[in-house]
Amino acid sequence: MLHVFTDSAVTFGGVTYEAGDEIFAFIPKDLLSRLEEFSLIDTHIYTVDGSPPFTGPAPEATVHITT
Amino acid sequence: MTLVFGERSGGRSYWALDVSKPNPAEWKVKWHIQGGTTGFEELGYTWSKPFFTRIKTGSSTSKEVVIFAGGYDPMEDGFPEGFDDQNNNGKWDTGELHGVTVGGTEGYDKWNPGMNTMGRGIFVVDLADGSKVFTPPTAPMT
């Protein structure tokens, strides 16, 4: 899963988020069918594990993106 | 603004998200590249970090592109001994020829060079839609 966090208080669509809150998450479609494996075996499943660089200017409220 | 990421050990995909809007609820999938599909047959597990740049496509035209390497082939997890993976299950099975090398991969896949095409390429794709702009020609494996 891709996770995005904000490092400052921000309001989107009437909802206010504090610094450190998660504001977005994304599971690629090609990995959905593998999610059940988390409940079936003890070993770690790798899903979204890559570095997420982005293009263009950074937005005003800095977002921190991790996987 | 576009965010592009691979899946490393998780899979053979690159995903591009359009994150231009301030509100994350409005972010969209811009495009998706799946390794193994037409044009990306040799794209392996997507460990390569995408590189953004602009290339010339003519004397006065250019295009924003994403460049990444061909990724990883989990077949190579067979270190340290090479073997002829006849049933293509990624494991050495009794009866399949295998080599013994000391501390190295020297003999790996020497009987099965055709399995080494995954991950050998370099891909240049259009940032706008993920279509392949260029990939270097590759020689047949011998």
Backbone of each chain as ProteinMPNN parsed JSONL, in Angstrom:
{"seq_chain_A": "MLHVFTDSAVTFGGVTYEAGDEIFAFIPKDLLSRLEEFSLIDTHIYTVDGSPPFTGPAPEATVHITT", "coords_chain_A": {"N_chain_A": [[0.844, -1.204, 0.0], [0.448, 2.205, -0.786], [1.255, 5.044, 1.089], [0.33, 8.284, 2.194], [1.234, 11.115, 3.99], [0.554, 14.1, 5.849], [2.528, 16.944, 6.761], [1.681, 19.096, 8.09], [-1.066, 20.935, 9.503], [-4.078, 20.641, 7.7], [-6.889, 21.205, 5.56], [-9.147, 19.292, 3.81], [-11.881, 19.063, 1.715], [-13.651, 19.802, 3.771], [-12.793, 18.323, 5.878], [-10.557, 18.288, 8.519], [-7.13, 17.742, 8.894], [-4.491, 16.776, 11.06], [-0.969, 17.502, 11.593], [1.006, 14.819, 10.574], [-1.038, 13.096, 10.129], [-2.539, 10.522, 8.135], [-3.341, 11.036, 4.79], [-3.948, 9.888, 2.43], [-4.21, 6.749, 0.735], [-3.253, 3.913, -1.188], [-3.879, 0.975, -2.952], [-2.474, -0.998, -5.373], [-4.213, -2.345, -8.172], [-3.312, -4.75, -9.246], [-2.379, -6.083, -7.088], [-4.376, -6.663, -5.366], [-5.5, -9.21, -5.307], [-3.726, -10.601, -3.835], [-3.881, -9.95, -1.22], [-5.196, -11.581, 0.571], [-3.292, -13.378, 1.313], [-1.997, -12.433, 3.509], [-3.364, -13.34, 5.682], [-2.995, -15.999, 5.631], [-0.382, -17.102, 5.713], [2.728, -17.07, 7.557], [4.975, -15.685, 6.79], [6.464, -12.617, 5.591], [4.69, -10.685, 3.205], [5.499, -9.178, 0.208], [4.341, -6.237, -1.225], [3.456, -3.302, -2.261], [6.429, -1.812, -2.588], [8.195, 0.009, -3.444], [10.226, 2.977, -4.184], [8.693, 6.157, -4.234], [9.034, 8.567, -6.297], [8.179, 11.909, -7.466], [6.995, 14.15, -10.046], [7.273, 17.625, -10.986], [6.381, 20.779, -9.326], [6.545, 20.962, -5.757], [3.667, 20.65, -3.66], [1.868, 23.195, -1.757], [1.324, 22.533, 0.962], [3.432, 20.361, 2.442], [3.68, 16.995, 1.527], [4.286, 13.734, 2.765], [5.465, 10.823, 1.468], [5.199, 7.371, 1.545], [5.83, 3.829, 1.414]], "CA_chain_A": [[0.0, 0.0, 0.0], [1.113, 3.505, -0.8], [0.709, 5.911, 2.141], [0.7, 9.692, 2.11], [0.99, 11.823, 5.255], [0.797, 15.542, 5.808], [3.396, 17.38, 7.873], [1.11, 20.296, 8.707], [-2.525, 20.885, 9.546], [-4.621, 20.975, 6.387], [-8.302, 20.837, 5.44], [-9.591, 18.861, 2.485], [-13.291, 18.701, 1.645], [-14.329, 20.011, 5.039], [-12.192, 17.493, 6.924], [-9.268, 18.838, 8.926], [-6.117, 16.759, 9.277], [-3.376, 17.309, 11.829], [0.345, 17.071, 11.127], [1.258, 13.406, 10.83], [-2.183, 12.274, 9.735], [-2.537, 9.938, 6.789], [-4.367, 11.704, 3.983], [-4.218, 9.136, 1.193], [-3.609, 5.423, 0.659], [-3.574, 3.331, -2.495], [-3.444, -0.402, -3.182], [-2.571, -1.283, -6.805], [-5.185, -3.366, -8.559], [-2.684, -6.049, -9.517], [-1.989, -6.723, -5.829], [-5.557, -6.919, -4.536], [-5.764, -10.642, -5.167], [-2.726, -11.207, -2.951], [-4.052, -9.481, 0.161], [-5.629, -12.682, 1.438], [-2.122, -14.134, 1.772], [-1.588, -11.943, 4.826], [-4.045, -14.113, 6.727], [-2.788, -17.425, 5.398], [0.967, -17.569, 6.018], [3.417, -16.284, 8.57], [6.077, -14.895, 6.255], [6.083, -11.305, 5.093], [4.324, -10.573, 1.803], [5.869, -7.899, -0.385], [3.329, -5.735, -2.162], [4.049, -2.057, -2.752], [7.688, -1.785, -1.851], [9.114, 0.838, -4.221], [10.353, 4.393, -3.861], [7.737, 6.91, -5.036], [9.368, 9.943, -6.676], [7.135, 12.572, -8.245], [7.425, 15.245, -10.893], [6.616, 18.91, -10.84], [6.649, 21.517, -8.083], [5.912, 20.425, -4.549], [2.483, 21.413, -3.27], [2.116, 24.14, -0.666], [1.458, 21.731, 2.167], [4.306, 19.262, 2.087], [3.191, 15.656, 1.835], [5.332, 12.729, 2.881], [4.946, 9.638, 0.8], [5.955, 6.175, 1.892], [5.125, 2.614, 0.986]], "C_chain_A": [[0.872, 1.244, 0.0], [0.45, 4.39, 0.26], [1.198, 7.337, 1.939], [0.284, 10.378, 3.413], [1.23, 13.313, 5.071], [1.674, 15.939, 7.001], [2.89, 18.683, 8.501], [-0.404, 20.176, 8.668], [-3.078, 21.367, 8.21], [-6.074, 20.505, 6.343], [-8.617, 20.477, 3.994], [-11.063, 18.498, 2.57], [-14.003, 18.79, 2.978], [-13.778, 19.177, 6.181], [-10.81, 18.053, 7.242], [-8.348, 17.725, 9.404], [-5.012, 17.464, 10.04], [-2.062, 16.823, 11.221], [0.566, 15.605, 11.51], [0.104, 12.504, 10.435], [-1.987, 11.711, 8.323], [-3.674, 10.568, 5.993], [-4.717, 10.925, 2.723], [-3.546, 7.771, 1.294], [-4.09, 4.767, -0.625], [-3.011, 1.916, -2.569], [-3.589, -0.69, -4.669], [-3.505, -2.466, -7.087], [-4.544, -4.745, -8.724], [-2.271, -6.773, -8.239], [-3.19, -7.082, -4.956], [-5.757, -8.412, -4.273], [-4.796, -11.319, -4.208], [-2.96, -10.837, -1.483], [-4.457, -10.609, 1.102], [-4.441, -13.469, 1.981], [-1.666, -13.677, 3.156], [-2.21, -12.762, 5.956], [-3.72, -15.601, 6.654], [-1.416, -17.918, 5.835], [1.657, -16.593, 6.959], [4.499, -15.373, 7.988], [5.566, -13.59, 5.676], [5.773, -11.351, 3.601], [4.779, -9.2, 1.312], [4.788, -7.473, -1.355], [3.849, -4.447, -2.783], [5.301, -1.784, -1.933], [8.666, -0.799, -2.494], [9.178, 2.273, -3.743], [9.432, 5.204, -4.78], [8.156, 8.341, -5.341], [8.22, 10.584, -7.452], [7.706, 13.76, -8.999], [6.767, 16.539, -10.46], [6.902, 19.566, -9.507], [5.942, 20.87, -6.904], [4.694, 21.267, -4.205], [2.788, 22.295, -2.07], [2.26, 23.426, 0.673], [2.288, 20.502, 1.799], [3.666, 17.927, 2.455], [4.376, 14.699, 1.894], [4.777, 11.398, 2.416], [5.821, 8.451, 1.143], [5.181, 4.959, 1.429], [5.222, 1.567, 2.066]], "O_chain_A": [[1.889, 1.32, 0.69], [-0.777, 4.474, 0.32], [2.347, 7.562, 1.558], [-0.849, 10.243, 3.875], [2.025, 13.723, 4.225], [1.582, 15.364, 8.086], [3.567, 19.293, 9.328], [-0.953, 19.4, 7.886], [-2.616, 22.364, 7.656], [-6.443, 19.532, 7.002], [-8.379, 21.263, 3.077], [-11.45, 17.699, 3.423], [-14.857, 17.96, 3.289], [-14.231, 19.298, 7.319], [-9.994, 18.265, 6.345], [-8.734, 16.88, 10.211], [-4.639, 18.593, 9.723], [-2.035, 15.869, 10.444], [0.33, 15.215, 12.653], [0.249, 11.282, 10.409], [-1.367, 12.33, 7.458], [-4.815, 10.63, 6.452], [-5.674, 11.264, 2.027], [-2.46, 7.641, 1.859], [-5.197, 5.032, -1.094], [-1.835, 1.682, -2.29], [-4.7, -0.638, -5.195], [-3.562, -3.438, -6.334], [-5.143, -5.768, -8.391], [-1.862, -7.933, -8.285], [-3.035, -7.734, -3.923], [-6.13, -8.821, -3.174], [-5.006, -12.464, -3.809], [-2.288, -11.371, -0.6], [-4.108, -10.6, 2.283], [-4.565, -14.153, 2.997], [-1.028, -14.434, 3.889], [-1.648, -12.863, 7.046], [-4.129, -16.373, 7.522], [-1.297, -19.057, 6.288], [1.228, -15.452, 7.132], [4.894, -14.395, 8.624], [4.395, -13.467, 5.317], [6.497, -11.976, 2.827], [4.476, -8.182, 1.932], [4.366, -8.253, -2.209], [4.614, -4.5, -3.746], [5.228, -1.552, -0.726], [9.841, -0.772, -2.129], [8.313, 2.736, -3.001], [9.399, 4.957, -5.985], [7.666, 9.261, -4.686], [7.386, 9.884, -8.026], [8.752, 14.303, -8.643], [5.825, 16.542, -9.668], [7.581, 18.992, -8.656], [4.862, 20.299, -7.053], [4.693, 22.476, -4.437], [3.838, 22.161, -1.442], [3.2, 23.682, 1.425], [1.891, 19.705, 0.949], [3.169, 17.756, 3.568], [5.348, 14.849, 1.153], [3.756, 10.918, 2.909], [7.046, 8.523, 1.043], [4.002, 5.059, 1.089], [4.695, 0.466, 1.909]]}, "seq_chain_B": "MTLVFGERSGGRSYWALDVSKPNPAEWKVKWHIQGGTTGFEELGYTWSKPFFTRIKTGSSTSKEVVIFAGGYDPMEDGFPEGFDDQNNNGKWDTGELHGVTVGGTEGYDKWNPGMNTMGRGIFVVDLADGSKVFTPPTAPMT", "coords_chain_B": {"N_chain_B": [[1.133, 17.415, -11.353], [2.875, 14.42, -11.068], [2.997, 11.228, -9.602], [5.062, 8.471, -9.5], [5.494, 5.046, -9.068], [7.103, 1.892, -8.416], [6.848, -1.635, -7.595], [8.753, -3.171, -6.438], [9.692, -6.051, -4.709], [7.094, -6.837, -4.783], [5.678, -6.937, -7.191], [5.236, -6.645, -10.806], [4.72, -4.081, -11.772], [4.399, -0.616, -12.781], [3.016, 2.294, -11.421], [1.318, 5.29, -12.08], [0.235, 8.168, -10.551], [-1.958, 10.884, -10.768], [-1.4, 13.61, -8.997], [-2.053, 16.246, -8.85], [-4.135, 17.828, -7.882], [-5.017, 19.575, -4.872], [-6.582, 18.259, -2.937], [-6.523, 15.029, -1.746], [-8.602, 13.263, -2.263], [-9.264, 13.689, -4.834], [-7.288, 12.686, -6.391], [-6.039, 10.732, -9.077], [-5.612, 7.596, -10.836], [-3.219, 7.722, -13.269], [-1.813, 6.262, -15.239], [-0.897, 2.809, -15.859], [1.541, 0.355, -15.912], [2.068, -2.929, -16.798], [4.273, -5.503, -16.232], [5.222, -8.015, -18.567], [3.188, -7.692, -20.345], [2.221, -6.705, -23.718], [4.9, -5.139, -25.319], [6.135, -4.721, -22.949], [7.279, -7.075, -22.237], [9.681, -7.958, -21.14], [9.916, -6.697, -18.77], [10.689, -6.952, -15.457], [10.373, -7.635, -11.928], [9.6, -4.63, -10.339], [11.99, -2.949, -9.396], [13.518, -0.781, -10.093], [14.085, 2.636, -9.612], [12.002, 5.156, -10.769], [13.014, 7.549, -13.221], [12.767, 10.909, -13.996], [12.631, 12.902, -16.9], [13.199, 15.073, -19.758], [13.069, 14.503, -23.163], [14.368, 15.01, -26.481], [12.267, 14.817, -29.285], [12.306, 15.568, -31.812], [13.551, 18.117, -34.08], [12.582, 20.431, -32.97], [10.862, 19.617, -31.042], [9.823, 18.095, -27.981], [9.543, 15.786, -25.228], [8.079, 14.845, -22.145], [9.36, 12.308, -20.164], [9.508, 9.091, -18.519], [12.032, 7.119, -17.209], [13.12, 3.842, -16.705], [14.815, 0.936, -15.452], [15.019, -2.585, -16.305], [14.267, -4.188, -14.163], [13.864, -6.961, -11.866], [14.479, -10.484, -11.865], [12.964, -13.053, -10.297], [13.704, -15.648, -10.677], [16.41, -15.67, -10.489], [16.921, -15.939, -7.878], [17.941, -18.339, -7.324], [20.59, -18.561, -6.53], [23.358, -20.281, -5.011], [23.848, -21.932, -7.144], [23.774, -22.839, -10.5], [21.112, -24.082, -12.567], [19.165, -26.226, -14.678], [16.17, -25.253, -15.262], [13.803, -27.021, -16.001], [11.043, -27.384, -15.777], [10.277, -24.892, -15.204], [9.68, -23.865, -12.637], [11.12, -22.412, -10.904], [12.607, -23.68, -8.986], [15.182, -26.028, -8.078], [14.873, -29.265, -9.172], [14.979, -32.801, -8.604], [16.842, -34.505, -11.003], [17.025, -32.456, -12.8], [19.549, -30.847, -14.589], [22.305, -29.496, -12.864], [24.745, -27.114, -11.776], [27.826, -26.796, -9.918], [29.172, -24.249, -8.287], [31.682, -22.412, -6.617], [30.882, -20.256, -4.25], [29.782, -18.348, -6.002], [28.015, -16.993, -8.878], [28.654, -17.968, -11.257], [28.013, -20.164, -12.952], [25.344, -19.838, -13.343], [22.173, -20.496, -14.681], [23.246, -21.472, -17.026], [22.433, -23.448, -18.653], [20.108, -22.612, -19.506], [19.595, -20.182, -21.006], [17.541, -18.749, -22.161], [15.799, -18.0, -20.183], [16.665, -15.695, -19.16], [15.842, -13.271, -20.108], [14.089, -11.629, -18.789], [14.068, -8.538, -17.25], [16.323, -7.423, -18.457], [16.181, -5.155, -19.974], [15.922, -1.586, -20.832], [13.643, 0.966, -20.267], [11.866, 3.597, -21.78], [9.287, 5.692, -21.223], [6.294, 7.526, -22.044], [5.475, 10.26, -20.073], [2.922, 11.252, -20.022], [1.018, 9.289, -20.728], [2.052, 6.761, -20.295], [2.792, 5.199, -22.408], [5.098, 3.316, -24.422], [8.05, 4.849, -25.387], [10.601, 4.345, -26.225], [12.828, 1.605, -26.366], [15.938, 0.071, -25.916], [17.381, -1.89, -28.548], [17.597, -5.419, -28.198], [19.869, -8.11, -28.149], [19.503, -11.46, -29.407], [19.443, -14.078, -26.972], [22.142, -16.209, -26.474]], "CA_chain_B": [[2.213, 16.682, -10.69], [2.665, 12.974, -11.211], [3.749, 10.36, -8.705], [5.257, 7.178, -10.16], [6.205, 4.103, -8.197], [7.082, 0.471, -8.726], [6.411, -2.5, -6.488], [9.915, -3.957, -6.002], [9.43, -7.489, -4.603], [5.667, -7.106, -4.778], [5.072, -7.214, -8.482], [5.891, -6.197, -12.025], [3.957, -2.933, -12.247], [4.607, 0.783, -12.41], [1.78, 3.048, -11.314], [1.443, 6.743, -12.09], [-0.939, 8.836, -10.001], [-2.027, 12.332, -10.952], [-1.596, 14.184, -7.661], [-2.015, 17.698, -9.05], [-5.137, 18.5, -7.054], [-4.648, 19.614, -3.442], [-7.368, 17.294, -2.154], [-6.194, 13.656, -2.15], [-9.786, 12.549, -2.746], [-9.38, 13.92, -6.275], [-6.154, 12.083, -7.09], [-6.485, 9.689, -10.001], [-4.612, 6.784, -11.531], [-2.944, 8.31, -14.582], [-1.578, 5.093, -16.073], [-0.378, 1.615, -15.199], [2.299, -0.532, -16.795], [2.153, -4.273, -16.222], [5.298, -6.337, -16.833], [4.714, -9.212, -19.205], [2.218, -7.36, -21.389], [2.822, -6.324, -24.994], [5.813, -4.007, -25.23], [6.841, -4.762, -21.668], [7.451, -8.504, -21.954], [10.901, -8.233, -20.371], [9.919, -5.943, -17.509], [10.604, -7.851, -14.313], [9.896, -7.006, -10.696], [9.928, -3.238, -10.606], [12.908, -2.395, -8.388], [14.192, 0.416, -10.588], [13.414, 3.882, -9.239], [11.747, 5.919, -11.999], [13.788, 8.777, -13.432], [11.984, 11.827, -14.834], [13.403, 13.859, -17.681], [12.581, 15.475, -21.02], [13.946, 14.144, -24.284], [13.99, 15.572, -27.781], [11.631, 13.879, -30.206], [12.482, 16.165, -33.132], [14.445, 19.268, -34.018], [12.026, 21.473, -32.107], [9.843, 19.037, -30.165], [10.36, 17.288, -26.888], [8.502, 15.056, -24.513], [8.418, 14.448, -20.78], [9.382, 10.851, -20.116], [9.966, 8.375, -17.333], [12.983, 6.082, -17.606], [13.434, 2.875, -15.658], [15.503, -0.274, -15.903], [14.136, -3.716, -16.547], [13.786, -4.864, -12.967], [14.511, -8.155, -11.315], [13.877, -11.773, -12.185], [13.099, -13.882, -9.093], [14.38, -16.895, -11.018], [17.816, -15.562, -10.101], [17.047, -16.249, -6.46], [18.529, -19.667, -7.236], [21.982, -18.513, -6.071], [24.51, -20.002, -5.849], [24.142, -22.942, -8.159], [22.964, -22.809, -11.696], [20.418, -25.315, -12.856], [18.304, -26.178, -15.844], [14.82, -25.282, -14.692], [13.038, -27.525, -17.135], [9.594, -27.196, -15.618], [10.027, -23.469, -15.013], [9.025, -23.583, -11.355], [11.998, -21.597, -10.077], [13.31, -24.488, -7.991], [15.906, -27.156, -8.627], [14.209, -30.528, -8.903], [15.781, -33.979, -8.908], [16.841, -34.842, -12.418], [17.392, -31.286, -13.607], [20.988, -30.611, -14.566], [22.705, -28.318, -12.105], [26.179, -26.942, -11.637], [28.332, -26.485, -8.589], [30.184, -23.205, -8.318], [32.06, -22.065, -5.25], [30.688, -18.873, -3.825], [29.484, -17.396, -7.062], [26.909, -17.276, -9.78], [29.3, -18.157, -12.563], [27.337, -21.114, -13.815], [23.906, -19.75, -13.211], [21.328, -20.53, -15.872], [24.029, -21.69, -18.234], [21.707, -24.352, -19.534], [18.769, -22.085, -19.736], [19.783, -18.741, -21.226], [16.3, -18.108, -22.569], [15.057, -17.505, -19.033], [17.316, -14.509, -18.629], [15.428, -12.035, -20.779], [13.38, -10.749, -17.858], [14.857, -7.561, -16.508], [17.563, -6.958, -19.085], [15.944, -3.974, -20.801], [15.742, -0.232, -20.301], [12.389, 1.446, -20.841], [11.562, 5.025, -21.776], [7.847, 5.789, -21.477], [5.705, 8.867, -22.064], [4.904, 10.591, -18.764], [1.508, 11.605, -20.146], [0.093, 8.152, -20.815], [2.703, 5.491, -20.003], [3.119, 4.43, -23.616], [6.539, 3.144, -24.584], [8.651, 5.74, -26.378], [11.839, 3.756, -26.737], [13.588, 0.645, -25.58], [17.079, -0.287, -26.757], [17.295, -3.238, -29.122], [18.311, -6.445, -27.44], [20.351, -9.21, -28.967], [19.006, -12.771, -28.962], [20.289, -14.773, -26.016], [22.785, -17.39, -27.067]], "C_chain_B": [[1.892, 15.188, -10.731], [3.565, 12.212, -10.259], [3.843, 8.986, -9.37], [5.996, 6.247, -9.208], [6.08, 2.685, -8.728], [6.716, -0.328, -7.491], [7.55, -3.347, -5.917], [9.559, -5.441, -5.902], [7.952, -7.837, -4.748], [5.085, -7.472, -6.123], [5.83, -6.558, -9.621], [5.165, -4.993, -12.62], [4.648, -1.617, -11.922], [3.253, 1.464, -12.426], [2.102, 4.532, -11.325], [0.13, 7.328, -11.575], [-0.846, 10.328, -10.311], [-2.382, 12.947, -9.604], [-1.56, 15.711, -7.734], [-2.983, 18.442, -8.147], [-4.707, 18.492, -5.585], [-5.347, 18.53, -2.625], [-7.067, 15.872, -2.624], [-7.392, 12.87, -2.665], [-9.948, 12.701, -4.254], [-8.192, 13.353, -7.053], [-6.639, 10.897, -7.92], [-5.31, 8.83, -10.45], [-4.443, 7.36, -12.932], [-2.668, 7.209, -15.602], [-0.949, 3.987, -15.251], [0.348, 0.777, -16.241], [2.447, -1.879, -16.102], [3.233, -5.064, -16.965], [4.697, -7.61, -17.405], [3.682, -8.944, -20.289], [2.956, -6.875, -22.634], [3.669, -5.062, -24.846], [6.626, -3.995, -23.958], [7.078, -6.216, -21.24], [8.624, -8.757, -21.007], [10.971, -7.437, -19.067], [9.702, -6.902, -16.342], [10.012, -7.148, -13.109], [10.467, -5.591, -10.614], [10.716, -2.589, -9.468], [13.496, -1.059, -8.82], [13.4, 1.668, -10.221], [13.213, 4.711, -10.504], [12.552, 7.215, -12.029], [13.012, 9.663, -14.396], [12.914, 12.735, -15.615], [12.614, 14.221, -18.925], [13.559, 15.135, -22.136], [13.439, 14.802, -25.567], [13.349, 14.471, -28.623], [11.706, 14.405, -31.64], [13.341, 17.395, -32.975], [13.893, 20.35, -33.095], [10.926, 20.936, -31.196], [10.516, 18.2, -29.082], [9.194, 16.681, -26.121], [8.993, 14.738, -23.11], [8.319, 12.935, -20.679], [9.779, 10.346, -18.735], [10.868, 7.248, -17.824], [13.187, 5.132, -16.428], [14.095, 1.655, -16.274], [14.555, -1.464, -15.799], [13.695, -4.501, -15.333], [14.499, -6.17, -12.673], [13.733, -9.408, -11.694], [14.037, -12.699, -10.985], [13.66, -15.271, -9.385], [15.828, -16.878, -10.551], [18.004, -15.759, -8.6], [17.693, -17.611, -6.249], [19.991, -19.692, -6.859], [22.234, -19.593, -5.026], [24.687, -20.964, -7.018], [23.19, -22.837, -9.33], [22.288, -24.144, -11.94], [19.536, -25.117, -14.083], [16.857, -26.348, -15.37], [13.813, -25.735, -15.754], [11.536, -27.316, -16.987], [9.246, -25.77, -15.178], [9.304, -23.153, -13.702], [9.933, -22.805, -10.41], [12.784, -22.371, -9.039], [14.072, -25.607, -8.695], [15.206, -28.439, -8.199], [15.126, -31.674, -9.291], [15.674, -34.31, -10.398], [17.168, -33.672, -13.321], [18.902, -31.045, -13.458], [21.294, -29.391, -13.688], [24.208, -28.297, -11.912], [26.561, -26.669, -10.203], [29.437, -25.447, -8.746], [30.458, -22.785, -6.888], [31.869, -20.566, -5.027], [30.352, -17.899, -4.934], [28.337, -17.836, -7.936], [27.399, -17.635, -11.171], [28.497, -19.067, -13.486], [25.842, -20.933, -13.893], [23.182, -19.697, -14.554], [22.088, -20.849, -17.158], [23.351, -22.654, -19.191], [20.394, -23.748, -20.025], [18.802, -20.582, -20.024], [18.496, -18.017, -21.594], [15.506, -17.533, -21.415], [15.602, -16.182, -18.524], [16.878, -13.216, -19.295], [14.711, -11.088, -19.819], [14.357, -9.824, -17.158], [16.063, -7.005, -17.226], [17.406, -5.613, -19.785], [16.025, -2.652, -20.064], [14.514, 0.333, -21.008], [12.281, 2.962, -20.69], [10.089, 5.152, -22.139], [7.387, 7.247, -21.359], [5.068, 9.158, -20.704], [3.393, 10.818, -18.853], [0.593, 10.382, -20.097], [0.758, 6.788, -20.588], [3.041, 4.652, -21.233], [4.635, 4.395, -23.819], [7.042, 4.056, -25.698], [9.837, 5.049, -27.026], [12.311, 2.66, -25.796], [14.74, 0.188, -26.454], [16.884, -1.688, -27.338], [18.109, -4.217, -28.301], [18.687, -7.584, -28.369], [19.709, -10.511, -28.493], [19.972, -13.397, -27.976], [20.871, -16.004, -26.692], [23.448, -18.205, -25.972]], "O_chain_B": [[0.767, 14.77, -10.458], [4.75, 12.516, -10.128], [2.828, 8.407, -9.757], [7.006, 6.626, -8.615], [5.106, 2.324, -9.389], [6.324, 0.232, -6.468], [7.33, -4.15, -5.01], [9.163, -6.04, -6.902], [7.6, -9.014, -4.829], [4.115, -8.226, -6.202], [6.909, -5.996, -9.435], [5.013, -4.898, -13.838], [5.378, -1.505, -10.938], [2.443, 1.244, -13.326], [3.04, 4.98, -10.664], [-0.945, 7.024, -12.093], [0.203, 10.949, -10.139], [-3.51, 12.824, -9.127], [-1.099, 16.381, -6.809], [-2.695, 19.551, -7.698], [-4.109, 17.526, -5.111], [-4.749, 17.953, -1.717], [-7.329, 15.539, -3.78], [-7.224, 11.913, -3.422], [-10.68, 11.936, -4.884], [-8.115, 13.536, -8.268], [-7.535, 10.158, -7.511], [-4.162, 9.274, -10.446], [-5.409, 7.472, -13.687], [-3.224, 7.221, -16.7], [-0.527, 4.19, -14.112], [-0.178, 0.523, -17.324], [2.897, -1.954, -14.959], [3.132, -5.275, -18.174], [3.793, -8.208, -16.822], [3.335, -9.837, -21.061], [4.168, -6.661, -22.604], [3.21, -4.05, -24.317], [7.672, -3.35, -23.88], [7.077, -6.541, -20.053], [8.571, -9.661, -20.173], [11.969, -7.498, -18.348], [8.673, -7.572, -16.25], [9.249, -6.192, -13.243], [11.667, -5.384, -10.797], [10.186, -1.795, -8.69], [13.932, -0.281, -7.972], [12.201, 1.755, -10.484], [14.172, 4.944, -11.24], [12.742, 7.879, -11.01], [12.641, 9.227, -15.486], [13.874, 13.275, -15.065], [11.5, 13.739, -19.127], [14.746, 15.453, -22.049], [12.254, 15.104, -25.712], [13.834, 13.34, -28.663], [11.224, 13.757, -32.569], [13.811, 17.696, -31.878], [14.662, 21.105, -32.501], [10.146, 21.709, -30.641], [11.618, 17.68, -29.256], [8.03, 17.018, -26.34], [10.16, 14.405, -22.905], [7.309, 12.346, -21.066], [10.312, 11.085, -17.907], [10.511, 6.513, -18.744], [13.401, 5.567, -15.297], [13.948, 1.383, -17.465], [13.445, -1.357, -15.278], [12.846, -5.385, -15.441], [15.592, -6.435, -13.172], [12.509, -9.393, -11.823], [15.16, -13.1, -10.681], [14.047, -15.993, -8.466], [16.408, -17.922, -10.254], [19.133, -15.745, -8.11], [17.964, -17.997, -5.112], [20.594, -20.765, -6.865], [21.355, -19.808, -4.191], [25.617, -20.799, -7.807], [21.972, -22.759, -9.168], [22.808, -25.199, -11.575], [19.211, -23.994, -14.466], [16.4, -27.462, -15.114], [13.076, -24.928, -16.322], [10.839, -27.094, -17.978], [8.104, -25.469, -14.831], [8.43, -22.287, -13.657], [9.574, -22.561, -9.258], [13.555, -21.779, -8.284], [13.671, -26.075, -9.76], [14.976, -28.668, -7.012], [15.951, -31.541, -10.195], [14.585, -34.383, -10.967], [17.547, -33.862, -14.477], [19.444, -31.041, -12.353], [20.607, -28.374, -13.773], [24.858, -29.342, -11.888], [25.711, -26.347, -9.373], [30.508, -25.742, -9.278], [29.56, -22.803, -6.046], [32.61, -19.738, -5.556], [30.627, -16.707, -4.796], [27.765, -18.911, -7.755], [26.639, -17.604, -12.14], [28.326, -18.766, -14.667], [25.14, -21.778, -14.448], [23.553, -18.932, -15.444], [21.624, -20.529, -18.253], [23.651, -22.678, -20.385], [19.686, -24.324, -20.851], [18.114, -19.804, -19.363], [18.369, -16.814, -21.369], [14.641, -16.682, -21.616], [15.072, -15.61, -17.572], [17.485, -12.169, -19.069], [14.726, -9.873, -20.02], [15.338, -10.262, -16.556], [16.777, -6.179, -16.656], [18.404, -4.994, -20.154], [16.175, -2.604, -18.843], [14.372, 0.185, -22.222], [12.562, 3.527, -19.633], [9.682, 4.766, -23.234], [8.002, 8.068, -20.678], [4.221, 8.396, -20.237], [2.671, 10.603, -17.879], [-0.48, 10.43, -19.496], [0.087, 5.76, -20.68], [3.52, 3.525, -21.109], [5.351, 5.322, -23.439], [6.522, 4.035, -26.813], [10.048, 5.158, -28.234], [12.202, 2.782, -24.576], [14.533, -0.064, -27.641], [16.295, -2.559, -26.698], [19.173, -3.884, -27.778], [17.923, -7.969, -29.254], [19.403, -10.654, -27.309], [21.187, -13.265, -28.124], [20.173, -16.739, -27.39], [24.047, -19.243, -26.252]]}, "name": "protein", "num_of_chains": 2, "seq": "MLHVFTDSAVTFGGVTYEAGDEIFAFIPKDLLSRLEEFSLIDTHIYTVDGSPPFTGPAPEATVHITTMTLVFGERSGGRSYWALDVSKPNPAEWKVKWHIQGGTTGFEELGYTWSKPFFTRIKTGSSTSKEVVIFAGGYDPMEDGFPEGFDDQNNNGKWDTGELHGVTVGGTEGYDKWNPGMNTMGRGIFVVDLADGSKVFTPPTAPMT"}
